């Protein structure tokens, strides 16, 4: 095993020295990074390229890192034996079992628990490394020199322009987070806006902002599962940003069908969510998917963009615009990671004291940098898909009338 470890160390793009459990040192003499290993199992995971299991080892304190998370991710990518997308590919029987598990773990009660596990960790913690609006989803770097805050505002506007929001329209934001899009749409486009979330912290935060901004009566935020939304009065436009990943693959047709029933004929839906890099895998291999499930997003499931489009079509929606923002999310995640790394002690103080808080901080250090790596490598992607009701045979559609929701060409987004 030691010879395998030494071989891995010799092939790394970063000079790494490893201190073994017995105190011996192997690897680079003048290292840029040091790994202090306390458990022999960590050596096995390193030698066999189990990056996700190494992440768990770090969270549980089985080894320490002296160096940057950016360099650690270079190491993680280099020790892999195979493409983690290909190794996560499953056969039909495993796919059937996964479908059954997806049905089981996405009841309304379990979804609420899973969302609160992640999003209700600590508002102060998220506030440290997110932008001032706390937009917790992929930014849009419209200009290369944009700051994170500027790129998040550009993303909010990018979505509003794609949806062609107009004053007075009824707008629904499903999974509205800390209210970034909900409030941007109300303040800049004059819509009547409704948001929903399963996070108690987010619900309270957004309602405080609504009151502070004097938007009561035109903007509202509900603590509500999307499945419980009333369908009496349909919405002109709907956005779902960063919520798609929590739906569950077995529920996707139901999810899109619900969105279609909530939408006025001729209206538009923006679905913005993380997608799998491979057609036949719902997570990243080499233990990385298991790490996310255990420490970050319990119940989270990914699917390939092709399956997203298929499930939406089965639900009666037509995809009219598809954009992959994968590089934008890699840059967003590195911005979050760098921000967290620059204030670790302050971040630790926002979490539960003792071992649990320390584990949470370690988990998020690995999660943010690891996801940045995943988007860089194409193991995962981020797609914005604009949907509308299937074509209704409107007689003047081909004349491109002014009241047509989707006007065929992308140039309307940038005007």
C-alpha positions in Angstrom: 0.0 0.0 0.0 2.8 2.4 0.9 4.4 1.9 -2.5 1.0 2.8 -4.2 0.8 6.0 -2.0 4.3 7.0 -3.0 3.6 6.4 -6.7 0.5 8.6 -6.5 2.5 11.3 -4.7 5.2 11.3 -7.3 2.7 11.9 -10.1 0.9 14.9 -8.6 0.8 18.3 -10.2 1.5 19.8 -6.8 4.5 19.0 -4.6 2.9 17.2 -1.6 4.5 15.7 1.5 2.5 13.2 3.5 3.0 12.4 7.2 2.0 8.8 7.9 0.2 7.7 11.1 3.5 6.4 12.5 5.2 9.8 12.0 7.2 8.9 8.9 7.2 11.3 6.0 6.9 10.5 2.3 6.6 12.6 -0.9 8.1 15.9 -1.7 11.1 17.2 0.3 10.1 20.9 -0.3 6.3 20.6 -0.4 3.7 23.2 -1.4 1.1 21.2 0.6 1.3 18.8 3.5 -1.1 16.1 4.4 -1.0 14.8 8.0 -2.6 11.4 8.0 -3.9 9.9 11.3 -5.7 6.8 10.0 -4.5 4.0 7.7 -7.8 3.9 6.0 -7.0 7.3 4.5 -3.9 5.8 2.9 -6.2 3.2 1.2 -8.6 5.9 -0.1 -5.7 8.0 -1.4 -4.0 5.1 -3.1 -7.3 3.9 -4.7 -8.4 7.3 -5.8 -11.6 7.5 -3.7 -11.8 11.3 -3.6 -15.2 11.4 -1.9 -14.1 9.0 0.9 -11.0 11.3 1.4 -13.5 14.2 1.8 -15.2 12.2 4.5 -11.9 11.4 6.1 -11.1 15.1 6.3 -14.5 16.1 7.7 -14.1 13.4 10.4 -10.6 14.6 11.3 -8.7 11.5 10.0 -6.2 13.8 8.2 -5.3 17.5 8.2 -4.3 19.8 5.3 -1.6 22.4 5.3 -2.2 24.3 2.1 -4.9 25.8 -0.1 -8.2 24.2 -1.1 -7.4 25.0 -4.8 -4.2 22.9 -4.5 -6.1 20.2 -2.7 -8.6 19.9 -5.6 -5.7 19.6 -8.0 -4.5 16.7 -5.9 -8.1 15.2 -5.8 -8.4 15.3 -9.6 -4.9 13.8 -10.1 -5.4 10.7 -7.9 -8.6 9.5 -9.6 -8.1 6.2 -11.4 -11.1 6.6 -13.8 -13.5 9.2 -15.0 -16.0 9.6 -12.1 -18.9 10.2 -14.6 -18.2 6.8 -16.3 -17.7 4.9 -13.1 -21.0 6.1 -11.8 -22.9 4.7 -14.8 -25.5 2.2 -13.7 -27.3 -0.7 -15.4 -31.1 -1.0 -15.8 -31.5 -2.9 -12.5 -29.6 -0.4 -10.5 -31.6 2.3 -12.2 -34.8 0.7 -11.2 -33.7 0.4 -7.6 -32.7 4.1 -7.7 -36.1 5.0 -9.0 -37.8 3.2 -6.1 -35.5 5.0 -3.6 -36.2 8.3 -5.2 -40.0 7.8 -4.7 -39.4 6.8 -1.0 -37.2 9.8 0.0 -39.2 12.6 -1.7 -42.3 12.8 0.4 -43.3 16.3 1.4 -42.2 15.6 5.0 -38.8 14.3 4.0 -38.2 17.1 1.5 -38.8 19.7 4.2 -36.4 17.9 6.6 -33.7 17.7 3.9 -34.1 21.3 2.8 -33.9 22.5 6.4 -30.8 20.3 7.0 -28.9 22.3 4.4 -30.4 25.8 4.2 -31.1 26.3 7.9 -27.5 25.6 8.9 -26.8 29.2 9.8 -27.9 32.4 8.0 -24.8 34.2 9.4 -22.5 31.4 7.9 -24.0 31.8 4.4 -23.9 35.5 4.7 -20.2 35.5 5.1 -19.3 34.0 1.7 -22.3 34.7 -0.5 -22.9 38.1 -2.1 -24.9 40.8 -0.2 -28.2 39.5 -1.7 -27.4 35.9 -0.6 -28.0 34.5 -4.1 -27.1 30.9 -3.6 -27.0 29.7 -7.2 -24.8 30.1 -10.3 -23.9 33.6 -11.2 -23.6 35.0 -14.7 -20.3 36.6 -15.6 -21.6 38.7 -18.4 -18.3 40.7 -18.3 -15.0 39.0 -17.4 -14.0 41.5 -14.8 -17.3 41.3 -12.8 -17.2 40.8 -9.1 -19.4 38.0 -7.6 -22.0 40.5 -6.5 -22.2 42.1 -10.0 -22.3 38.7 -11.7 -25.2 37.6 -9.4 -27.2 40.7 -10.3 -26.4 40.0 -14.0 -27.8 36.5 -13.4 -31.0 37.8 -11.9 -31.5 40.2 -14.8 -30.6 37.4 -17.3 -33.5 35.3 -15.9 -35.9 38.2 -15.9 -35.1 39.1 -19.5 -35.4 35.5 -20.6 -38.8 35.5 -19.0 -39.7 38.8 -20.5 -41.2 40.0 -17.3 -43.5 43.0 -17.5 -45.1 45.3 -14.9 -48.2 43.9 -13.3 -47.6 40.2 -14.3 -48.1 37.5 -11.7 -44.7 35.9 -11.1 -43.9 32.8 -9.1 -40.5 31.9 -7.8 -40.3 28.3 -6.7 -37.5 27.7 -4.1 -36.9 31.4 -3.7 -34.0 31.1 -1.3 -33.1 34.4 0.4 -35.3 36.4 -2.0 -32.7 37.6 -4.5 -34.7 36.9 -7.7 -38.1 37.5 -6.1 -37.2 41.0 -4.9 -35.1 41.9 -8.1 -38.1 41.1 -10.3 -40.5 43.1 -8.1 -38.2 46.1 -7.8 -36.9 46.3 -11.3 -39.8 44.8 -13.4 -42.8 45.8 -11.4 -44.3 42.2 -11.1 -46.7 40.9 -8.5 -44.3 38.3 -7.0 -44.9 35.2 -4.9 -42.1 33.0 -3.6 -42.1 29.7 -1.8 -39.5 27.9 0.3 -39.2 25.0 2.7 -36.5 26.7 4.7 -37.8 28.3 7.9 -34.8 30.7 8.0 -35.2 31.8 4.5 -38.9 32.3 4.9 -38.3 34.6 7.9 -35.5 36.5 6.3 -37.4 37.3 3.1 -40.5 38.4 4.9 -38.4 40.8 6.9 -36.9 42.2 3.7 -40.4 42.6 2.1 -41.5 44.7 5.0 -38.4 46.7 5.2 -38.6 47.5 1.4 -42.3 48.5 1.6 -43.3 45.7 -0.8 -46.1 44.1 1.3 -49.1 43.5 -0.8 -47.2 43.1 -4.0 -44.6 40.6 -2.8 -45.1 37.6 -0.6 -43.1 34.6 0.6 -44.7 31.4 1.8 -43.4 28.4 3.7 -44.8 25.9 1.3 -44.1 22.8 -0.8 -44.6 23.3 -4.5 -47.0 20.4 -4.6 -49.4 22.3 -2.4 -49.6 25.5 -4.5 -53.2 26.3 -5.4 -54.0 26.3 -9.2 -57.0 28.5 -9.1 -55.3 31.6 -10.6 -52.4 30.7 -12.9 -49.2 32.7 -13.1 -47.9 34.7 -16.2 -44.3 33.6 -15.5 -42.6 31.1 -13.3 -38.9 30.6 -12.2 -37.4 27.7 -10.4 -33.7 28.4 -9.6 -31.6 25.8 -7.7 -34.6 23.8 -6.6 -34.8 21.3 -9.5 -31.9 19.2 -7.9 -34.1 18.6 -4.8 -37.2 17.3 -6.7 -36.0 13.7 -7.2 -35.7 12.0 -10.6 -38.8 9.9 -10.0 -40.9 13.1 -9.5 -39.7 15.1 -12.5 -42.7 14.5 -14.7 -45.1 15.3 -11.8 -43.0 18.4 -11.0 -43.1 19.7 -14.6 -46.8 18.9 -14.9 -47.5 20.9 -11.7 -45.6 23.9 -13.2 -47.6 23.6 -16.4 -50.9 23.7 -14.5 -49.7 26.8 -12.6 -48.9 28.6 -15.8 -51.2 30.6 -18.0 -51.4 29.4 -21.6 -48.6 31.2 -23.5 -46.7 31.8 -20.3 -43.0 31.0 -19.7 -41.1 28.9 -17.2 -37.4 29.2 -16.4 -35.9 26.1 -14.9 -32.4 26.7 -13.7 -30.7 23.7 -12.1 -27.6 21.5 -11.8 -27.5 18.5 -14.3 -25.4 15.4 -14.5 -22.4 15.3 -16.7 -23.2 11.8 -17.9 -26.4 10.5 -19.4 -26.7 7.4 -17.2 -25.5 8.6 -13.8 -27.4 10.5 -11.1 -24.2 11.5 -9.1 -20.5 11.8 -9.5 -18.4 8.6 -8.8 -15.3 7.9 -6.7 -17.4 8.5 -3.6 -18.1 12.1 -4.3 -21.8 11.7 -4.7 -22.0 9.9 -1.4 -20.1 12.7 0.3 -22.6 15.3 -0.9 -25.5 13.1 0.2 -24.1 12.6 3.7 -22.8 16.0 4.6 -24.4 18.6 2.3 -27.6 17.8 0.3 -29.4 14.7 1.6 -32.0 13.7 -1.0 -30.4 15.6 -3.8 -30.5 13.9 -7.2 -29.1 14.9 -10.6 -30.2 13.9 -14.1 -28.8 14.6 -17.5 -30.3 17.5 -19.5 -31.7 15.0 -22.0 -33.8 13.5 -19.3 -34.9 16.9 -18.0 -36.1 17.8 -21.5 -37.9 14.4 -21.9 -39.7 14.6 -18.6 -40.8 18.2 -19.3 -42.1 17.1 -22.7 -44.1 14.3 -21.2 -45.6 16.9 -18.9 -46.8 19.0 -21.8 -44.0 21.6 -22.0 -42.0 22.8 -25.0 -38.4 23.8 -24.5 -37.7 27.0 -26.4 -34.3 28.0 -25.1 -31.4 26.0 -23.5 -28.2 27.5 -22.1 -25.4 25.7 -20.3 -23.8 27.9 -17.7 -21.2 25.3 -16.5 -18.1 27.6 -16.6 -20.1 30.3 -14.9 -20.8 28.0 -12.0 -17.2 26.9 -11.6 -16.2 30.5 -11.3 -19.0 31.2 -8.9 -18.0 28.3 -6.6 -14.4 29.4 -6.6 -15.5 32.8 -5.5 -17.5 31.3 -2.7 -14.7 29.0 -1.7 -12.1 31.8 -1.7 -14.3 34.0 0.3 -14.9 31.2 2.9 -11.2 30.4 3.0 -10.3 34.0 3.8 -12.4 34.0 7.0 -12.3 30.5 8.5 -12.3 31.6 12.1 -15.2 34.0 11.7 -17.1 31.3 9.8 -16.4 28.8 12.6 -18.0 31.2 15.1 -21.3 31.3 13.2 -21.7 27.5 13.5 -22.5 25.2 16.5 -19.7 25.2 18.9 -17.5 22.1 19.3 -17.0 19.1 17.1 -20.3 19.5 15.1 -19.5 23.0 14.0 -16.0 22.1 13.1 -17.3 19.2 11.0 -19.7 21.5 9.2 -17.0 24.0 8.3 -14.7 21.2 7.1 -17.6 19.8 5.0 -18.3 23.1 3.3 -14.6 23.7 2.6 -14.5 20.4 0.7 -18.0 20.9 -0.9 -17.4 24.3 -2.4 -14.0 23.6 -3.8 -15.0 20.1 -4.8 -18.0 21.3 -6.7 -15.9 24.0 -8.4 -13.6 21.2 -9.6 -16.6 19.2 -10.7 -17.9 22.0 -12.9 -14.4 22.7 -14.3 -14.0 19.0 -15.3 -17.5 18.7 -16.7 -18.6 16.0 -14.3 -21.7 18.2 -13.6 -23.3 21.1 -15.5 -25.8 23.9 -15.0 -28.6 24.4 -17.5 -31.1 27.2 -17.8 -34.1 25.9 -19.8 -36.9 28.1 -20.9 -40.2 26.3 -21.3 -43.7 27.2 -22.6 -46.9 25.3 -23.1 -46.9 23.2 -26.2 -47.8 25.0 -29.4 -51.5 25.8 -29.3 -51.9 26.5 -33.1 -52.2 30.2 -32.6 -53.0 31.6 -36.1 -50.7 34.6 -35.9 -47.7 32.9 -34.2 -45.6 33.0 -37.4 -46.1 36.8 -37.7 -44.3 37.2 -34.4 -47.0 39.5 -32.7 -45.9 41.8 -29.9 -47.8 39.9 -27.3 -46.1 36.6 -28.1 -44.3 35.4 -24.9 -41.3 33.8 -26.7 -40.3 35.9 -29.8 -38.1 33.2 -31.5 -34.8 35.0 -31.3 -32.4 35.5 -28.4 -31.6 39.1 -29.2 -34.6 40.2 -27.0 -32.6 39.1 -23.9 -29.9 41.7 -24.6 -31.8 44.7 -25.7 
